[in-house]
Amino acid sequence: MKENPAMIVVMTLMFFSCHQQHNAAGAGEKVLHLNNIVDLTHTLTDKFPFIPVKELTYPFELIPMATLEENGVAANSWKIHEHLGTHIDAPNHFISGQLSVDEIDLRDLIVPVVVIDIEHKASINKDASVTLEDIGIFENRYGKIPAHSCVMMYSGWEKRLSDSTFVGLDKNRVKHYPGFSNEAINFLLKERDIAGIGVDVLSFDPGIDETYSGHKILFAAGKWGVECVANLDKIPKTGATIIVGAPKVGGATGGFSRIIAVW
């Protein structure tokens, strides 16, 4: 049988590729799998809800500044603040002298992700929070939360995105939506050494917490949070990696981010 030189080259490359992957895995190096990709980012429009802070916050606005018909090129300007849509909060959002979003290490923005599902509890109590008990139940079923991971809360709240219950303002203008308890945040910081946390609601503090006490705990530790995350019901509870495409704006306290899960 006559040997095919091209086939020999292909087979040799395949052998060395497999050999290198095996050696990398054996050496404890991380391998990023792209078999599955899910966008965890909501599309930002002028209809997207936000935390109403009198005389400070406002909706997103897309303003045409050039058109193909008039200018031969299309371009828009944006009216936006740092905490609209699916976005990241940097530690300097609440803590003086802490990291701004451009200073967050890239290794802290590509991390394992776990999803703690409290949808049933949140459907009964809109002020529900992720508690130490929820973390215990999760770990009993899925194993210990890995260090340097992002812990996401899934409450099903994105199903309310098009109605007023997403913000949940009552007659006293107090917000009602789920979040993380302070005890859970402290535990995840001290006992699990997480990279950050995330939620499918407007803030990782429950809406009724007007002091944002959980933000202050998390950011004092130099960690980040992501909010208004989409599609958390479409990724596995464990085993995925998230890539947080945070904006690199000097001194920023956060910003609209493209967040992608892969596994």
Kinemage of the C-alpha trace (Angstrom):
@kinemage 1
@onewidth
@group {chain A} dominant
@subgroup {mainchain}
@vectorlist {calphas} color= white
{ca met a 1} P 0.000 0.000 0.000
{ca lys a 2} L 1.467 3.347 -1.095
{ca glu a 3} L 1.921 5.905 1.679
{ca asn a 4} L 0.183 9.283 1.307
{ca pro a 5} L 2.581 12.059 2.511
{ca ala a 6} L -0.292 14.479 3.225
{ca met a 7} L -2.092 11.899 5.364
{ca ile a 8} L 1.111 11.194 7.322
{ca val a 9} L 1.444 14.941 8.113
{ca val a 10} L -2.200 15.177 9.234
{ca met a 11} L -1.926 12.105 11.458
{ca thr a 12} L 1.321 13.390 12.977
{ca leu a 13} L -0.236 16.788 13.794
{ca met a 14} L -3.276 15.097 15.355
{ca phe a 15} L -1.003 12.917 17.504
{ca phe a 16} L 1.038 15.856 18.801
{ca ser a 17} L -2.101 17.946 19.407
{ca cys a 18} L -3.688 15.203 21.501
{ca his a 19} L -0.382 14.580 23.282
{ca gln a 20} L -0.030 18.275 24.191
{ca gln a 21} L -3.632 18.492 25.474
{ca his a 22} L -3.089 15.401 27.586
{ca asn a 23} L 0.122 16.802 29.057
{ca ala a 24} L -1.515 20.180 29.772
{ca ala a 25} L -4.408 18.547 31.601
{ca gly a 26} L -1.997 16.335 33.488
{ca ala a 27} L 0.018 19.349 34.565
{ca gly a 28} L -3.087 20.901 36.139
{ca glu a 29} L -3.534 23.546 33.455
{ca lys a 30} L -7.064 24.750 32.751
{ca val a 31} L -8.771 23.793 29.487
{ca leu a 32} L -11.586 26.063 28.290
{ca his a 33} L -14.290 24.046 26.534
{ca leu a 34} L -16.417 25.715 23.848
{ca asn a 35} L -18.801 22.869 23.065
{ca asn a 36} L -21.667 24.939 24.488
{ca ile a 37} L -21.953 28.731 24.477
{ca val a 38} L -24.765 30.742 26.115
{ca asp a 39} L -25.113 34.520 26.133
{ca leu a 40} L -25.909 35.700 29.660
{ca thr a 41} L -26.475 39.282 28.483
{ca his a 42} L -29.760 41.109 28.005
{ca thr a 43} L -30.099 43.410 25.005
{ca leu a 44} L -29.990 46.976 26.303
{ca thr a 45} L -32.759 49.267 25.046
{ca asp a 46} L -34.577 52.340 26.322
{ca lys a 47} L -37.192 49.984 27.807
{ca phe a 48} L -34.740 48.203 30.123
{ca pro a 49} L -35.621 48.799 33.820
{ca phe a 50} L -33.206 50.383 36.280
{ca ile a 51} L -33.000 51.306 39.949
{ca pro a 52} L -34.803 54.642 40.218
{ca val a 53} L -32.691 57.181 42.090
{ca lys a 54} L -34.259 60.636 41.954
{ca glu a 55} L -32.327 63.131 39.820
{ca leu a 56} L -29.533 60.594 39.183
{ca thr a 57} L -30.537 57.527 37.159
{ca tyr a 58} L -32.258 57.454 33.783
{ca pro a 59} L -33.019 54.992 30.961
{ca phe a 60} L -30.625 54.116 28.177
{ca glu a 61} L -30.945 56.206 25.025
{ca leu a 62} L -29.594 55.509 21.538
{ca ile a 63} L -29.206 58.795 19.641
{ca pro a 64} L -28.440 58.799 15.897
{ca met a 65} L -25.494 61.091 15.138
{ca ala a 66} L -24.940 60.134 11.501
{ca thr a 67} L -27.017 58.250 8.938
{ca leu a 68} L -26.187 56.430 5.722
{ca glu a 69} L -28.697 58.603 3.846
{ca glu a 70} L -27.293 61.948 5.013
{ca asn a 71} L -23.679 61.193 5.881
{ca gly a 72} L -22.761 58.012 4.062
{ca val a 73} L -22.016 56.363 7.412
{ca ala a 74} L -24.189 55.233 10.295
{ca ala a 75} L -23.244 56.023 13.903
{ca asn a 76} L -24.992 56.608 17.204
{ca ser a 77} L -24.191 58.268 20.481
{ca trp a 78} L -25.301 56.637 23.736
{ca lys a 79} L -26.817 58.203 26.812
{ca ile a 80} L -25.929 55.715 29.487
{ca his a 81} L -24.778 55.427 33.064
{ca glu a 82} L -22.509 52.696 34.408
{ca his a 83} L -25.198 50.556 36.025
{ca leu a 84} L -27.711 49.896 33.263
{ca gly a 85} L -28.642 46.544 31.741
{ca thr a 86} L -26.469 43.482 32.248
{ca his a 87} L -23.482 45.062 33.947
{ca ile a 88} L -20.574 44.667 36.330
{ca asp a 89} L -20.092 46.510 39.623
{ca ala a 90} L -16.469 47.192 40.521
{ca pro a 91} L -15.272 47.393 44.158
{ca asn a 92} L -14.873 51.191 43.962
{ca his a 93} L -18.639 51.474 43.434
{ca phe a 94} L -19.025 51.646 47.222
{ca ile a 95} L -15.522 51.480 48.719
{ca ser a 96} L -13.050 54.354 48.427
{ca gly a 97} L -9.614 53.338 47.159
{ca gln a 98} L -10.770 49.945 45.894
{ca leu a 99} L -10.367 48.607 42.337
{ca ser a 100} L -12.067 50.359 39.443
{ca val a 101} L -13.440 48.192 36.672
{ca asp a 102} L -10.366 48.646 34.453
{ca glu a 103} L -8.125 47.439 37.291
{ca ile a 104} L -9.819 44.065 37.775
{ca asp a 105} L -7.380 41.298 36.829
{ca leu a 106} L -8.325 39.421 33.661
{ca arg a 107} L -7.878 36.118 35.525
{ca asp a 108} L -10.702 37.206 37.814
{ca leu a 109} L -13.061 37.752 34.864
{ca ile a 110} L -12.748 34.251 33.359
{ca val a 111} L -13.821 31.904 36.138
{ca pro a 112} L -15.905 28.815 36.940
{ca val a 113} L -19.582 29.566 37.563
{ca val a 114} L -22.122 27.851 39.788
{ca val a 115} L -25.849 28.608 39.825
{ca ile a 116} L -27.915 28.485 43.020
{ca asp a 117} L -31.588 28.206 42.074
{ca ile a 118} L -34.058 29.904 44.447
{ca glu a 119} L -36.856 30.375 41.916
{ca his a 120} L -39.451 28.493 43.960
{ca lys a 121} L -38.656 30.424 47.133
{ca ala a 122} L -38.674 33.753 45.267
{ca ser a 123} L -42.050 32.960 43.676
{ca ile a 124} L -43.522 32.767 47.179
{ca asn a 125} L -41.541 35.601 48.771
{ca lys a 126} L -40.352 38.445 46.540
{ca asp a 127} L -37.931 39.530 49.301
{ca ala a 128} L -36.255 36.101 49.425
{ca ser a 129} L -32.488 35.814 49.619
{ca val a 130} L -29.757 33.247 49.085
{ca thr a 131} L -28.983 31.984 52.595
{ca leu a 132} L -26.411 29.736 54.218
{ca glu a 133} L -29.049 27.002 54.087
{ca asp a 134} L -29.379 27.410 50.307
{ca ile a 135} L -25.611 27.128 49.929
{ca gly a 136} L -25.608 23.988 52.095
{ca ile a 137} L -28.376 22.383 50.026
{ca phe a 138} L -26.508 23.249 46.829
{ca glu a 139} L -23.208 21.794 48.039
{ca asn a 140} L -24.861 18.620 49.319
{ca arg a 141} L -26.161 18.014 45.818
{ca tyr a 142} L -23.401 19.400 43.582
{ca gly a 143} L -20.277 19.447 45.724
{ca lys a 144} L -18.231 22.198 47.299
{ca ile a 145} L -18.232 25.553 45.536
{ca pro a 146} L -14.767 25.882 43.966
{ca ala a 147} L -12.418 28.694 44.932
{ca his a 148} L -12.088 31.601 42.513
{ca ser a 149} L -15.549 31.016 41.069
{ca cys a 150} L -18.585 33.198 40.450
{ca val a 151} L -21.689 32.233 42.408
{ca met a 152} L -24.873 33.167 40.545
{ca met a 153} L -28.361 33.419 41.994
{ca tyr a 154} L -31.167 32.303 39.675
{ca ser a 155} L -34.559 33.519 40.851
{ca gly a 156} L -36.501 33.457 37.588
{ca trp a 157} L -36.884 37.226 37.878
{ca glu a 158} L -36.049 37.867 34.218
{ca lys a 159} L -39.506 36.501 33.394
{ca arg a 160} L -40.798 39.756 34.936
{ca leu a 161} L -38.541 41.971 32.830
{ca ser a 162} L -41.374 43.528 30.826
{ca asp a 163} L -43.573 44.443 33.795
{ca ser a 164} L -43.318 46.610 36.910
{ca thr a 165} L -42.670 43.716 39.303
{ca phe a 166} L -39.079 43.479 38.042
{ca val a 167} L -38.309 46.644 40.036
{ca gly a 168} L -41.123 45.915 42.483
{ca leu a 169} L -41.728 49.414 43.838
{ca asp a 170} L -44.427 49.538 46.510
{ca lys a 171} L -46.508 52.577 47.519
{ca asn a 172} L -43.612 53.794 49.655
{ca arg a 173} L -41.209 53.401 46.705
{ca val a 174} L -39.391 50.535 48.428
{ca lys a 175} L -38.060 47.945 45.970
{ca his a 176} L -38.914 44.247 46.206
{ca tyr a 177} L -36.792 41.595 44.495
{ca pro a 178} L -34.538 38.773 45.779
{ca gly a 179} L -30.781 38.861 46.393
{ca phe a 180} L -27.956 37.494 48.543
{ca ser a 181} L -28.039 37.643 52.338
{ca asn a 182} L -25.081 39.258 54.082
{ca glu a 183} L -24.368 35.970 55.849
{ca ala a 184} L -24.136 34.160 52.507
{ca ile a 185} L -21.779 36.785 51.065
{ca asn a 186} L -19.530 36.636 54.120
{ca phe a 187} L -19.421 32.837 53.936
{ca leu a 188} L -18.585 32.816 50.227
{ca leu a 189} L -15.780 35.308 50.789
{ca lys a 190} L -14.214 33.737 53.854
{ca glu a 191} L -14.905 30.035 53.344
{ca arg a 192} L -15.007 29.670 49.556
{ca asp a 193} L -12.711 32.504 48.354
{ca ile a 194} L -14.959 33.417 45.415
{ca ala a 195} L -14.065 35.763 42.562
{ca gly a 196} L -17.499 37.393 42.453
{ca ile a 197} L -21.252 36.942 42.586
{ca gly a 198} L -24.092 37.503 40.148
{ca val a 199} L -27.865 37.801 40.018
{ca asp a 200} L -30.722 37.925 37.525
{ca val a 201} L -32.205 40.985 39.274
{ca leu a 202} L -31.278 44.666 39.498
{ca ser a 203} L -28.976 44.305 42.501
{ca phe a 204} L -27.377 41.494 44.445
{ca asp a 205} L -28.683 43.117 47.625
{ca pro a 206} L -32.385 42.315 48.115
{ca gly a 207} L -34.504 45.264 46.975
{ca ile a 208} L -35.592 46.105 50.502
{ca asp a 209} L -31.986 46.791 51.541
{ca glu a 210} L -31.734 50.528 50.923
{ca thr a 211} L -28.219 50.681 52.414
{ca tyr a 212} L -26.676 48.132 49.985
{ca ser a 213} L -24.945 46.407 52.860
{ca gly a 214} L -24.025 43.342 50.800
{ca his a 215} L -22.286 45.534 48.226
{ca lys a 216} L -20.127 47.048 50.937
{ca ile a 217} L -19.137 43.622 52.306
{ca leu a 218} L -18.262 42.216 48.877
{ca phe a 219} L -16.421 45.289 47.635
{ca ala a 220} L -14.405 45.760 50.813
{ca ala a 221} L -12.932 42.346 49.937
{ca gly a 222} L -11.999 43.569 46.430
{ca lys a 223} L -14.486 41.310 44.615
{ca trp a 224} L -16.939 42.153 41.836
{ca gly a 225} L -20.634 41.587 41.208
{ca val a 226} L -22.687 41.257 38.024
{ca glu a 227} L -26.363 42.154 37.854
{ca cys a 228} L -29.302 41.686 35.474
{ca val a 229} L -27.730 38.472 34.186
{ca ala a 230} L -29.787 36.576 31.576
{ca asn a 231} L -30.382 32.900 30.773
{ca leu a 232} L -29.052 31.374 33.984
{ca asp a 233} L -31.619 28.605 33.568
{ca lys a 234} L -29.891 27.609 30.328
{ca ile a 235} L -26.488 26.729 31.802
{ca pro a 236} L -25.532 23.830 34.104
{ca lys a 237} L -25.519 24.362 37.863
{ca thr a 238} L -21.804 23.506 37.835
{ca gly a 239} L -19.147 22.839 35.225
{ca ala a 240} L -19.382 25.997 33.101
{ca thr a 241} L -16.982 28.915 32.830
{ca ile a 242} L -18.030 32.541 32.463
{ca ile a 243} L -16.223 35.246 30.552
{ca val a 244} L -17.126 38.721 31.796
{ca gly a 245} L -16.466 41.260 29.054
{ca ala a 246} L -16.132 44.241 31.373
{ca pro a 247} L -15.491 47.671 29.831
{ca lys a 248} L -11.957 49.003 30.242
{ca val a 249} L -12.745 52.573 31.250
{ca gly a 250} L -10.294 54.244 33.594
{ca gly a 251} L -11.725 54.873 37.045
{ca ala a 252} L -15.170 53.471 36.183
{ca thr a 253} L -17.318 51.975 38.952
{ca gly a 254} L -18.781 49.438 36.542
{ca gly a 255} L -20.399 49.251 33.151
{ca phe a 256} L -22.530 47.389 30.646
{ca ser a 257} L -20.865 43.998 30.024
{ca arg a 258} L -21.166 41.098 27.593
{ca ile a 259} L -21.181 37.965 29.745
{ca ile a 260} L -20.755 34.562 28.108
{ca ala a 261} L -20.939 31.063 29.595
{ca val a 262} L -19.055 28.182 27.957
{ca trp a 263} L -18.630 24.488 28.789
